Amino acid sequence: MSPTPSAQHSAGQVLPFRQSLLAMLGVCFVTMMVALDQTVVGTALPTVVAELKGFEYYAWVATAYLLTSVITVPIFGRLGDFYGRKPFVIAAIVIFTAASVLCGAANSMLFLVVARALQGIGGGMLVGTAFACIPELFPDSHVRLRWQIMLSSAFGIANAVGPSLGGFLTGAYGWRSVFYVNLPVGLLSLWFVVRHLPHLRSGEHGKAGLDWPGALLIAIALGGLQMLVEWLPTDGFTPTVVALGVVSVAALIGLLWWEPRCSHPILPFEMFRNRSLAALFVLSLFAGFTMFGILFYAPLLLQGGFGLAPQEAGLLITPMVVCITVGSIVNGRIVTRIPNPNVMLYGGFLLMALACAGVVTTHRGTPHGLVAGYMLLAGLGLGFVMPNLTVFAQETAGRAHLGIATALLQSVRMIGGMLGTALVGTLVKHSYTSHVTATLEAGGGKQWAAELTDPQILVNTASQHDFLTRLAHMGQDGAPLIESARQALVAAIHNGQMIAMAVALVGLWYVRRVPPIRLSRGAKPVAPVGE
């Protein structure tokens, strides 16, 4: 039985405290499930490939998930605006959990890729709907920021323990357990959501028809962009890559033409004419670019460039993921007490830029405490930026576009992350390869180029030992070659981090485009629908 409006705890939240807590626990378990899956799978992938073979599908295990999730986030964000979010959250948990079981049961890499694509549909549905439940539970943005700390904590905990948990499960129980662990978490989140998350639905849309052409055009445009970002750095401008770009642009043009003519568009373009929302979407792109630029390449710098063990590197990266939560908590205490909440965005982007600058200056002799300090700055900066972008967008969009605005913010951040990993990765790879090749040619070691131009040899101790042993049998010392490759990798990642720093600085400058945001007090809650 759904609670009635008379049971409201205050004007700022729909449910009494206990029910709000239980509903938020359900959303937190959903968040943890998605975040855990993204962090534990990467640790298990080398073991997966060793058993199932099919190395050509290695990248597609991640790409298939990203591809389907990027497409489904905005679609189900909009459907949640029309029909309420609870049914989609429940369906998403079921799809995600069932797909996780299929991933664990995979007997080939192709089967795993297909199961990951299905899992991405569930993950995109969850991101597109679950995050938008928060402003409906807590219409008062001041109250919402306090409760949102739970969500940030769940996200931070999952990211902090994910890599270690993935390594432990893979070593102790095999790689399949990495996927099966989603089963108990999924069942637990399903119980909380079914029992305690109210079915909130705005009556202003009525029974809206689904904008199938708009959904198809979004899928083609975003899907083409995702594959373009994946293939362009490795394949260059091949006919396939050029065709993908043309199809993606054509779909985008078709979307721009169709949506204004649709009675219930899945992507209401009036949102982009809103100066505040448009600026927040751009800032979300910059934040995603910088975050993934640090998150993906700082571990490679520490392990491949400085020769640290994975456990040591993990400890140095941990302050970043933990301080996203700390930053969110500090932000929640400050942002409601200052006249201009936009100041927190300036602080967040400045901290991220300083973190990137710090990474650029690191070398093998840099004290580990200082490296952890740079990661701490990055985490605090993200904790100041990400919650505020979400809350500011929800405040600006209004009730009618709440879900699609929240979902688009997440989608744009994911696109920024894709661009960040692709562009920084391209620069790192080109810089590293050219430096190693030039060094080997100058020293007469050109025959080792194929092995040393792959930086994995600097991370994989077994491959490195095998390489040094082979050279020793030939009467040569391979240690100077490995050291030269490490120096090349450090210089290459420094170049890549300068790009991430530049994007953070552009974000800092762009914050001025966001008109002053006023956080609402005592907004009128939406009454739950009887179930």
Residue pairs with C-beta under 8 A, 6 or more apart in sequence:
1 530
1 531
2 198
2 199
2 528
2 529
2 530
2 531
3 14
3 15
3 16
3 19
3 198
3 528
4 527
4 528
5 14
5 525
5 527
5 528
7 15
7 16
7 19
8 14
8 15
8 16
8 525
9 15
9 16
9 17
9 20
10 140
10 143
11 140
11 522
11 523
11 524
11 525
12 138
12 139
12 140
12 142
12 143
12 144
12 521
12 522
12 523
13 20
13 137
13 138
13 139
13 140
13 143
13 147
13 525
14 20
14 136
14 137
14 138
14 139
14 198
14 200
14 525
14 526
14 527
14 528
15 23
15 137
15 198
19 196
20 137
20 138
20 147
22 192
22 195
22 196
23 133
23 137
23 192
23 196
23 197
23 198
24 134
24 137
24 147
24 150
24 151
25 150
25 192
25 196
26 189
26 191
26 192
26 193
26 195
26 196
26 197
27 130
27 133
27 134
27 151
27 193
27 197
28 150
28 151
28 153
28 154
29 154
29 185
29 188
29 189
29 192
30 89
30 92
30 93
30 126
30 130
30 189
30 193
31 130
31 151
31 154
31 155
31 158
32 154
32 155
32 157
32 158
32 185
33 93
33 96
33 97
33 126
33 182
33 185
33 186
33 189
34 96
34 123
34 126
34 127
35 154
35 155
35 158
35 159
35 162
36 158
36 161
36 162
36 165
36 181
36 182
36 185
37 96
37 100
37 119
37 123
37 179
37 182
38 162
39 158
39 159
39 162
39 163
39 165
39 166
40 162
40 163
40 165
40 166
40 169
40 178
40 181
41 61
41 62
41 166
41 178
41 179
42 62
42 163
42 166
43 162
43 163
43 166
43 167
43 170
43 178
44 166
44 169
44 170
44 175
44 178
45 58
45 61
47 170
47 174
47 175
48 61
48 109
48 112
48 175
49 55
49 58
49 109
51 175
52 106
52 107
52 108
52 109
52 112
53 109
54 108
54 109
54 110
56 109
57 109
57 110
57 112
57 113
58 109
59 230
60 113
60 116
61 109
61 112
61 113
61 116
62 116
63 226
63 227
63 230
64 113
64 114
64 116
64 117
64 120
65 116
65 117
65 119
65 120
65 123
66 120
66 226
66 414
66 418
67 117
67 120
67 223
67 226
67 227
68 117
68 118
68 120
68 121
68 124
69 120
69 121
69 123
69 124
69 127
69 414
70 124
70 222
70 223
70 226
70 411
70 414
70 415
70 418
71 124
71 218
71 219
71 222
71 223
72 120
72 121
72 124
72 125
72 128
73 124
73 127
73 128
73 407
73 408
73 410
73 411
73 414
74 128
74 218
74 222
74 266
74 267
74 404
74 407
74 408
74 411
75 124
75 128
75 215
75 218
75 219
75 266
76 88
76 92
76 124
76 125
76 128
76 129
76 407
77 128
77 129
77 132
77 403
77 404
77 405
77 406
77 407
77 408
78 211
78 266
78 267
78 403
78 404
78 407
79 88
79 210
79 266
79 403
80 88
80 128
80 129
80 132
80 403
80 407
81 132
81 202
81 205
81 400
81 401
81 402
81 403
81 404
82 205
82 208
82 264
83 201
83 208
84 199
84 200
84 201
84 529
85 129
85 130
85 132
85 133
85 136
85 200
85 403
86 133
86 193
86 197
86 198
86 199
86 200
87 199
88 125
88 128
88 129
89 125
89 126
89 129
89 130
89 133
89 193
89 197
90 190
90 193
90 194
91 125
92 122
92 123
92 125
92 126
92 129
92 130
93 122
93 126
93 186
93 189
93 190
93 193
94 122
94 186
94 190
95 118
95 119
95 121
95 122
95 125
96 119
96 122
96 123
96 125
96 126
96 182
96 186
97 122
97 182
97 183
97 186
97 187
97 190
98 118
98 122
99 115
99 116
99 118
99 119
99 121
99 122
100 119
100 179
100 180
100 182
100 183
100 186
101 179
101 180
101 182
101 183
102 111
102 115
102 118
102 119
103 112
103 115
103 116
103 119
103 179
104 176
104 177
104 178
104 179
104 180
105 176
106 112
106 115
127 407
127 410
128 403
128 406
128 407
128 410
129 403
129 407
131 151
131 390
131 406
131 407
131 410
132 394
132 402
132 403
132 406
132 407
133 197
133 200
134 144
134 147
134 148
134 151
135 141
135 144
135 391
135 394
135 402
135 406
136 200
136 402
136 525
136 526
137 144
137 147
137 198
137 200
138 144
138 147
139 520
139 523
139 524
139 525
139 526
140 520
140 521
140 522
140 523
141 336
141 391
141 394
141 395
141 519
141 520
141 521
141 523
142 336
142 519
142 521
144 391
144 394
145 331
145 332
145 335
145 336
145 387
145 391
145 519
146 332
148 328
148 332
148 387
148 390
148 391
149 325
149 328
149 329
149 332
152 324
152 325
152 328
152 329
152 383
152 386
152 387
153 325
153 328
153 329
155 324
155 325
156 321
156 322
156 324
156 325
156 328
157 325
159 321
159 324
160 318
160 321
160 322
163 314
164 314
165 181
166 178
167 310
169 175
169 177
169 178
169 181
170 177
170 178
198 528
198 529
199 528
199 529
199 531
200 526
200 527
200 528
200 529
201 526
201 529
202 399
202 400
202 526
204 399
204 400
205 264
205 400
208 264
209 263
209 264
210 266
211 259
211 262
211 264
211 265
211 266
213 258
213 262
214 255
214 258
214 259
214 262
214 265
214 266
214 267
215 266
217 251
217 252
217 254
217 255
217 258
218 251
218 255
218 266
218 267
220 247
220 248
220 251
221 248
221 251
221 252
221 255
222 411
222 415
223 248
224 244
224 245
224 247
224 248
224 251
225 248
225 415
225 418
226 418
227 244
228 241
228 244
228 245
228 248
229 418
229 419
229 422
230 418
230 422
231 238
231 240
231 241
231 244
232 241
232 422
232 426
233 422
233 423
233 425
233 426
233 429
235 241
255 267
256 269
258 265
259 265
259 266
259 267
259 268
259 269
260 269
266 404
267 404
267 408
268 401
268 404
271 277
271 278
271 397
271 401
271 404
271 405
271 408
272 278
272 281
274 396
274 397
275 513
275 515
276 392
276 396
276 514
276 515
276 517
277 393
277 396
277 397
277 405
279 510
279 513
279 514
279 515
280 389
280 392
280 393
280 396
280 409
280 514
281 393
281 408
281 409
281 412
282 510
282 513
283 345
283 349
283 385
283 389
283 507
283 510
283 511
283 514
284 389
284 409
284 412
284 413
284 416
285 412
285 413
285 415
285 416
285 419
286 349
286 416
286 503
286 504
286 506
286 507
286 510
287 348
287 349
287 352
287 382
287 385
287 386
287 389
287 413
287 416
287 507
288 412
288 413
288 414
288 415
288 416
288 417
288 419
288 420
289 416
289 417
289 419
289 420
289 423
289 500
289 503
290 352
290 356
290 420
290 500
290 501
290 503
290 504
290 507
291 352
291 378
291 382
291 413
291 416
291 417
291 420
292 416
292 417
292 418
292 420
292 421
293 356
293 420
293 421
293 424
293 496
293 497
293 499
293 500
293 503
294 320
294 352
294 355
294 356
294 359
294 378
294 497
294 500
295 317
295 320
296 420
296 421
296 424
296 425
297 424
297 425
297 428
297 493
297 496
297 497
298 317
298 320
298 359
298 375
299 313
299 314
299 317
300 428
300 455
300 459
300 489
300 493
301 359
301 362
301 489
301 490
301 493
302 308
302 312
302 313
302 316
302 317
302 371
303 309
303 310
303 313
303 458
303 459
304 455
304 456
304 458
304 459
304 486
304 489
305 364
305 458
305 486
305 489
305 490
305 493
306 364
306 486
306 490
307 364
307 458
307 486
308 316
312 368
315 372
316 368
316 371
316 372
316 375
317 375
318 375
319 372
319 373
319 375
319 376
319 379
320 375
320 376
320 378
320 379
320 382
321 379
322 379
323 375
323 376
323 378
323 379
323 380
323 383
324 379
324 382
324 383
324 386
325 383
326 379
326 380
326 383
327 348
327 379
327 380
327 381
327 382
327 383
327 384
328 383
328 386
328 387
329 383
330 380
330 383
330 384
331 344
331 383
331 384
331 387
331 388
332 387
334 344
335 341
335 344
335 388
335 519
336 519
338 344
340 516
341 388
341 392
341 517
341 519
342 511
342 514
342 516
342 517
344 384
344 385
344 388
345 384
345 385
345 388
345 389
345 511
345 514
346 508
346 511
347 381
347 384
348 380
348 381
348 382
348 383
348 384
348 385
348 388
349 381
349 385
349 504
349 505
349 507
349 508
349 511
350 381
350 508
351 377
351 378
351 380
351 381
351 384
352 377
352 378
352 381
352 382
352 385
352 504
352 507
353 501
353 504
353 505
353 508
354 374
354 377
354 381
355 374
355 375
355 377
355 378
355 381
356 378
356 497
356 498
356 500
356 501
356 504
357 501
358 370
358 371
358 373
358 374
358 377
359 374
359 493
359 494
359 497
360 494
360 497
360 498
360 501
362 370
362 371
362 374
363 490
364 490
381 504
386 413
389 409
390 406
390 409
391 519
392 514
392 517
393 405
393 406
393 409
394 402
394 405
394 406
395 517
395 518
395 519
395 520
396 405
396 517
397 404
397 405
397 406
399 526
420 500
420 503
423 499
424 496
424 497
424 499
424 500
425 496
427 492
427 495
427 496
427 499
428 489
428 492
428 493
428 495
428 496
429 492
431 488
431 491
431 492
431 495
431 496
432 453
432 455
432 488
432 489
432 491
432 492
433 453
435 488
435 491
435 492
436 449
436 452
436 453
436 484
436 485
436 488
437 449
437 453
439 484
439 488
440 446
440 448
440 449
440 452
440 481
443 481
445 481
448 467
448 481
451 457
451 467
452 481
452 482
452 485
455 485
455 489
456 463
457 463
457 464
457 467
457 482
457 485
458 464
458 482
458 485
458 486
458 489
464 482
467 478
467 482
468 478
468 479
468 482
470 478
471 477
471 478
471 481
472 478
